[in-house]
Amino acid sequence: MRGLFCGIALLLIFSPSKLNAFELGTGISAIEEGDDRFRPGILLDMSLGETWRSRIFYYGRKYGPITEQIVLVSAYRYLDVMRVFNTNFLRASVGGVVMNERTELDFKEDEDEVENNFNLGAVIGVHTYTKIGDSFFIQGSMESHIFLAGMGGVLMANGRKQMISLASGVVF
Amino acid sequence: MRLFLLGASLYLLSMSSYVTASDDWVELADDEELEERKQEIEDSREEPENFDCGLGNSDGQKFNNTHGVSLKFGPPGAQNGHSNPIGIPPGLQDIEFTYLNKCGFEGSVSVVPGPTFGVRYRAGEFFYGSVGGGLLITANAFGPGVYSAVGVNFVRSTSFNFEFEFKQGLGIGQRYKNGNIQAISPYAFRFGLGYYW
């Protein structure tokens, strides 16, 4: 398994490809929320032309009567800032993200409580991308979704949801 | 006496040749070609066309053809699960000092994400990106890793420059408590002032 991941990583690093007009794919993510723990998540990935891309992340957990569901929808623009190595094996990205954190308390004896926390933020990432044949692609990404912490944003207090992702899909 | 006369003659001869050469130089200086050449040199000093320093195409580095330093302030994300407001006054963990050389190499010193060295590249008028490696430090572990950063320069027409940068690292670290190996990914979100010369 470790060899498979190393192989995919090497493929991504040393086989950069040009982006395509429209792509659709799915993938998995390791998600960290600033507390040194990684959580599993899934994503839907689609390109919006050769410069823009959009992603939907979903993850959560059920812990006794508590159910957490987090959805992030991001759109970002590639920045070709890594040309310094005379290759495009790395691309940076900058964009925006909307997030909803849904927490549901399901107590049998009492009324259920549902809380939705909506937030706007910025997404900044690094990506490496390659095509397999003419019809498929693989993309590895490390993205940080930054949200200012309410009024604490005055003092730049922020929270981050970092996704380390591997996605693959179809080129149209 | 003969020696004196011989010496004096040689001296006058050398002076006459010097004067002749100077006159030639003066004549050349009046030449339009020389003036144009001098102007070209002056122009090239102001704006080097492609100062790549062996780093390949550096058309985005025009602004960074100078040396620069910047001091940025902002709260780090040290993976301790705590809120991270910037201190008043800023603590040591809230400060980052960066030196940028005219080739685009940058070296940074900070507690979080740690001391790093990399390359900065510009995309368009405002954005720049950096990539490199260094020693990454979090609240739980430290170790080698790579980093990437995306930033914005607000002012580009003066020596002083407001900068705004997000920097994230990813590496392998050793825990302080038990020595176990784990993945670490510190980040920092900072703004500050740069000076370029």
Interface residues (C-beta under 8 A of the other chain):
Chain A: E32 G34 D35 D36 F38 L79 D80 V81 M82 R83 V84 F85 N86 L90 A92 V94 A122 I124 V126 M142 S144 I146 A149 G152 L155 M156 A157 N158 R160 Q162 I164
Chain B: L55 G56 N57 S58 G60 G74 P75 G77 Q79 N80 G81 S83 N84 P85 I86 I88 G104 V119 Y121 R122 A123 G124 F127 Y128 G129 S130 V131 T138 A139 N140 S148 V150 F166 Q168 L170 Q182 A183 S185 Y187 F189
